[in-house]
Amino acid sequence: MGKVTLLGAGPGDLELLTLRAARCLAEADVLLMDELVNPDIVALAPRARAIKVGKRGGCKSTPQDFILRLMRRYALRGQHVVRVKGGEVLLFGRAGEEIDYLRRHGVAVEIVNGISSALAAAASLGMSLTHRQHCRGVTLVTAHAQDHSEPDWQALAATGTTLAIYMGMSRLGSLSRTLLRHLPGSTPAAVVQWASTAQERRLCTTLAGLERDAARAGMGSPAVILVGSAVAEAVDAAMPTVRDDLTFRSAGRAGLLG
């Protein structure tokens, strides 16, 4: 009997992989790779067959049922299947249904955690998501629910936490307008696209300017949106590389970093 490892590949920088992740990749017989995984990761799995099973909003995607059957098929052949997911495997990656399916079919499952893109984004901005002078914690939330419903933004705004919003760029306008009903327009906000990779782009602004500045900067998916007073701490670390066309301001701090 083989097994399946659900492995978080992080936001893209292969140096952020854990030692355990590197060991599992080296032992893998089959890699089932998500769309946003750094393709260079296959170099760490020299004996494995790599199969792309990508999913991405607005694009043609591999059906989830097909992925489940692939994992089961290869594991029952006695092979070590590594399901490679971008970011952290237990955040917004359908790990729950995959674990349940494999257990019901008698397939052993192990989990190898990875760096989530919200953590990588905060590191790039030089800020703490849980700065004790600003907030009580951090809330990780997806703007893209299976039933297309919206999160309870009023309740989330009332938590006083830093909001780390995944998969929200396609509805950034409605998202920011809704948050503005419950938070001041001066609330610091940021967008980090392709966090940790060579393509990374960073935008620091306010909630009032979020939609406008993101559109002006051409920001898009994949990206993480950060909202909350703790984001103000990103400014000092970011200042040396601010482009000339956008500047930080103490009241409406906006800046594009490339």
C-alpha positions in Angstrom: 0.0 0.0 0.0 1.2 3.4 -0.9 0.3 6.7 0.7 -0.6 10.3 -0.2 1.2 13.4 1.2 -0.6 16.7 1.1 2.3 19.1 0.8 2.2 22.9 1.1 4.7 24.3 -1.4 4.5 27.9 -0.1 3.9 31.0 -2.1 6.6 30.3 -4.7 10.1 30.8 -3.3 11.5 27.3 -3.1 13.8 28.4 -0.3 10.7 28.7 1.9 10.1 24.9 1.7 10.7 23.0 4.9 13.3 20.2 5.2 10.5 17.8 5.6 8.9 18.9 2.4 12.2 18.5 0.5 12.5 15.0 1.9 9.0 14.0 0.8 9.6 15.4 -2.6 12.8 13.4 -3.0 10.9 10.2 -2.0 7.9 10.8 -4.2 6.8 8.6 -7.1 4.1 10.9 -8.4 3.6 14.6 -8.1 0.1 16.1 -8.6 0.8 19.8 -8.9 -1.6 22.7 -8.5 -1.6 25.7 -10.9 0.3 28.2 -8.8 3.1 25.9 -7.6 6.6 26.9 -8.8 7.3 24.5 -11.7 10.9 24.3 -10.7 9.9 22.2 -7.7 10.1 19.1 -9.9 13.9 19.3 -9.6 13.5 18.3 -6.0 11.6 15.2 -7.0 14.0 13.5 -9.5 12.3 10.1 -9.5 8.7 11.3 -9.7 6.2 11.6 -12.5 4.8 15.1 -12.5 1.2 15.6 -13.4 -0.4 19.1 -13.5 -3.9 19.2 -12.0 -4.3 23.0 -12.0 -7.2 25.0 -10.6 -7.5 28.7 -11.0 -10.4 31.1 -10.9 -11.8 32.0 -14.3 -9.7 29.4 -16.1 -10.2 25.8 -17.2 -9.6 23.6 -14.2 -9.0 19.9 -13.5 -12.2 18.5 -11.9 -11.7 17.7 -8.2 -13.3 14.2 -8.6 -10.6 13.4 -11.1 -7.8 14.5 -8.7 -9.3 12.4 -6.0 -9.4 9.3 -8.2 -5.8 9.9 -9.3 -4.5 10.0 -5.8 -6.4 6.9 -4.8 -5.3 5.0 -8.0 -1.6 5.6 -7.6 -1.6 5.0 -3.8 -3.3 1.7 -4.3 -0.6 0.7 -6.7 1.9 1.1 -3.8 3.2 4.5 -4.8 4.0 7.6 -2.8 1.8 10.3 -4.2 2.6 13.9 -3.2 -0.2 16.3 -3.8 1.6 19.6 -4.2 -0.5 22.7 -3.2 0.5 26.3 -3.3 0.8 28.1 0.0 -0.3 26.2 3.2 -2.0 23.0 2.5 -4.7 23.4 5.2 -5.8 26.9 4.1 -8.4 27.2 1.3 -7.0 24.2 -0.7 -9.8 21.6 -0.4 -7.6 19.5 1.9 -10.6 18.6 4.1 -12.4 16.8 1.3 -9.2 15.1 0.1 -8.4 13.8 3.5 -11.9 12.6 4.0 -12.0 10.8 0.6 -8.6 9.1 1.1 -9.5 7.9 4.6 -12.8 6.5 3.4 -10.9 4.5 0.8 -8.3 3.2 3.2 -5.4 5.3 1.9 -2.9 6.6 4.4 -2.5 10.4 4.4 0.2 12.7 5.8 0.3 16.5 5.9 3.3 18.7 5.4 2.7 22.3 6.1 3.9 25.2 4.0 4.2 29.0 4.3 0.9 30.7 3.5 0.9 33.6 1.1 -0.4 36.0 3.8 2.6 35.3 5.9 4.9 35.8 2.9 3.2 39.0 2.0 3.6 40.4 5.5 7.3 39.4 5.5 7.8 41.3 2.2 6.1 44.3 3.6 8.2 44.2 6.8 5.2 44.2 9.1 3.7 42.0 11.8 0.2 40.7 11.2 -0.4 40.7 14.9 1.4 43.9 16.1 0.2 44.3 19.7 0.0 48.0 19.4 -2.6 47.7 16.6 -4.7 44.5 16.8 -5.6 41.4 18.8 -4.9 38.9 16.0 -5.2 38.1 12.4 -8.2 36.7 10.5 -7.6 34.6 7.4 -10.7 34.7 5.1 -11.5 33.9 1.5 -13.6 36.2 -0.6 -14.5 33.3 -2.9 -17.0 30.9 -1.3 -18.2 27.7 -2.9 -21.8 29.0 -3.0 -20.6 32.4 -4.2 -21.8 34.1 -1.0 -20.0 37.0 0.7 -18.3 36.8 4.0 -19.9 38.7 6.9 -17.7 41.8 6.4 -19.4 43.7 9.2 -18.6 41.0 11.7 -15.0 40.7 10.4 -14.5 44.4 10.6 -15.7 44.4 14.2 -13.1 41.8 15.3 -10.3 44.5 15.3 -8.0 42.0 13.7 -5.8 42.3 10.7 -7.8 41.0 7.7 -5.8 38.8 5.4 -8.1 38.3 2.4 -7.5 35.5 -0.2 -9.0 35.3 -3.7 -10.5 38.8 -3.5 -9.0 40.6 -6.5 -11.8 39.8 -8.9 -14.3 41.5 -6.5 -12.0 44.1 -5.0 -14.5 46.9 -5.7 -17.5 45.5 -3.9 -15.2 44.1 -1.1 -13.6 47.5 -0.4 -16.9 49.4 -0.7 -18.6 47.0 1.8 -15.7 47.3 4.3 -15.9 51.1 4.0 -19.4 50.9 5.6 -17.8 49.4 8.7 -14.2 50.8 8.8 -12.7 54.3 8.4 -11.5 55.2 4.9 -8.1 55.9 6.4 -7.6 52.3 7.5 -4.3 51.1 6.1 -4.5 48.5 3.4 -2.1 46.6 1.1 -2.0 44.2 -1.8 0.9 41.8 -2.4 0.8 40.0 -5.7 3.0 36.9 -6.4 4.5 37.1 -2.8 8.0 35.9 -2.4 8.6 35.4 -6.2 10.6 37.4 -8.7 7.3 38.7 -10.1 6.3 40.1 -6.7 4.5 43.5 -6.6 3.4 45.4 -3.5 0.9 48.2 -3.1 0.4 50.1 0.2 -2.6 52.4 0.4 -5.8 53.0 2.5 -9.1 51.3 2.4 -10.6 54.4 0.7 -8.0 54.2 -2.1 -7.7 50.5 -2.4 -9.9 49.9 -5.5 -8.5 53.0 -7.3 -4.9 52.4 -6.5 -5.0 48.7 -7.3 -6.5 49.4 -10.7 -4.0 52.2 -11.4 -1.2 49.8 -10.5 -2.6 46.9 -12.6 -2.6 44.6 -9.6 -4.3 41.2 -10.1 -4.4 37.6 -9.1 -2.8 35.8 -7.4 -2.6 38.3 -4.6 -3.4 38.7 -0.9 -5.2 41.8 0.5 -4.3 43.0 4.0 -6.5 45.5 5.8 -6.0 46.9 9.3 -4.1 49.4 11.3 -1.1 47.0 11.6 -0.5 47.5 7.9 0.6 51.0 8.7 3.9 49.5 10.0 4.7 48.3 6.4 5.4 51.9 5.3 8.8 52.4 7.0 10.2 49.2 5.7 8.9 49.9 2.2 9.9 53.5 1.8 13.3 53.1 0.2 11.9 51.4 -2.9 8.8 53.5 -3.6 8.4 54.4 -7.2 8.3 58.1 -8.2 4.8 58.0 -9.7 3.2 57.1 -6.3 4.2 58.3 -2.9 3.4 57.4 0.7 1.3 60.0 2.6 0.7 60.0 6.3 -3.0 60.3 5.9 -3.7 58.3 2.7 -0.5 56.2 2.6 -0.3 54.9 -1.0 2.7 53.5 -2.8 3.5 50.9 -5.4 6.6 48.8 -4.9 7.9 46.6 -7.6 
